[in-house]
Amino acid sequence: MLARTLKVSLVALGLGLAVPAFSETLAVDGQVAVKPSGVETPQRGATMTAVEAKFGAPANKSGPVGNPPITKWFYANFVVVFENDKVLHAVVVGG
């Protein structure tokens, strides 16, 4: 479990370094919240088929890397990270 957590953390870190993300972070009464971007993104756990049906074909795809296989699909306003064929994260990019 620790190895998987470490792999996911490294993928998230790599994604953060590779793709600039813009968001507004708010701190209210010691609680941190991220202001919604207004860009609709796929929900965690959605399948590749469901994402493509709802959002269309991505502009670009990166092939599967590692075990479990991690794949990234690039859209105009967001990047979707899949583990196997399920959405792991969707990150809004640009600004």
C-alpha positions as CSV (number, residue, x, y, z in Angstrom):
1,M,0.0,0.0,0.0
2,L,2.8,2.4,0.8
3,A,4.5,1.7,-2.6
4,R,1.2,2.5,-4.4
5,T,0.7,5.7,-2.3
6,L,4.3,6.7,-3.2
7,K,3.7,6.0,-6.9
8,V,0.5,8.0,-6.9
9,S,2.3,10.9,-5.1
10,L,5.1,10.9,-7.6
11,V,2.7,10.9,-10.5
12,A,0.8,13.8,-9.0
13,L,4.0,15.7,-8.3
14,G,5.2,15.1,-11.9
15,L,1.9,16.2,-13.3
16,G,2.1,19.4,-11.2
17,L,5.6,20.1,-12.4
18,A,4.8,19.3,-16.1
19,V,1.5,21.2,-16.4
20,P,1.0,24.7,-14.9
21,A,-2.2,24.8,-12.9
22,F,-4.0,28.0,-11.9
23,S,-6.4,28.1,-9.0
24,E,-7.3,30.3,-6.2
25,T,-6.6,29.0,-2.7
26,L,-8.6,30.5,0.1
27,A,-7.9,30.3,3.9
28,V,-10.9,30.9,6.1
29,D,-10.7,30.4,9.9
30,G,-7.7,28.1,9.5
31,Q,-9.3,25.9,6.9
32,V,-8.0,25.7,3.3
33,A,-10.3,25.5,0.4
34,V,-9.8,25.7,-3.4
35,K,-12.1,28.0,-5.3
36,P,-13.9,26.0,-8.0
37,S,-12.6,26.9,-11.5
38,G,-16.0,26.6,-13.3
39,V,-14.5,24.1,-15.8
40,E,-16.4,20.8,-15.8
41,T,-14.1,17.8,-15.5
42,P,-14.7,14.1,-15.3
43,Q,-15.5,12.6,-11.8
44,R,-13.1,10.3,-10.1
45,G,-13.8,6.7,-11.0
46,A,-15.4,7.4,-14.4
47,T,-14.2,5.0,-17.2
48,M,-12.3,6.1,-20.3
49,T,-15.3,5.2,-22.4
50,A,-17.6,7.5,-20.3
51,V,-15.1,10.3,-20.4
52,E,-14.7,10.1,-24.2
53,A,-18.5,9.9,-24.6
54,K,-19.1,13.0,-22.5
55,F,-16.1,15.2,-23.4
56,G,-15.1,13.9,-26.8
57,A,-11.8,12.7,-28.0
58,P,-8.8,14.3,-26.2
59,A,-6.4,16.5,-28.1
60,N,-3.5,14.2,-27.1
61,K,-2.9,11.1,-25.1
62,S,0.2,9.8,-23.2
63,G,0.6,6.1,-23.3
64,P,0.3,3.9,-20.2
65,V,3.3,4.0,-17.9
66,G,4.1,1.8,-14.9
67,N,2.2,-0.8,-13.0
68,P,-0.7,-0.1,-12.5
69,P,-0.7,1.7,-15.9
70,I,-1.1,5.5,-15.6
71,T,-2.4,7.2,-18.7
72,K,-3.0,11.0,-19.3
73,W,-5.5,12.5,-21.7
74,F,-5.0,16.2,-22.6
75,Y,-8.1,18.4,-23.3
76,A,-8.1,22.2,-23.9
77,N,-8.9,23.1,-20.3
78,F,-7.9,20.1,-18.3
79,V,-5.9,16.9,-18.1
80,V,-7.3,13.6,-17.0
81,V,-5.1,11.0,-15.3
82,F,-6.3,7.4,-15.4
83,E,-5.2,4.4,-13.4
84,N,-6.0,1.4,-15.6
85,D,-9.2,2.7,-17.3
86,K,-10.6,4.7,-14.4
87,V,-10.2,8.5,-13.7
88,L,-7.8,9.0,-10.8
89,H,-7.6,12.9,-11.1
90,A,-8.7,15.7,-13.4
91,V,-6.7,18.9,-13.2
92,V,-7.8,22.2,-14.7
93,V,-4.9,23.9,-16.6
94,G,-4.5,27.3,-18.1
95,G,-5.9,30.5,-16.9
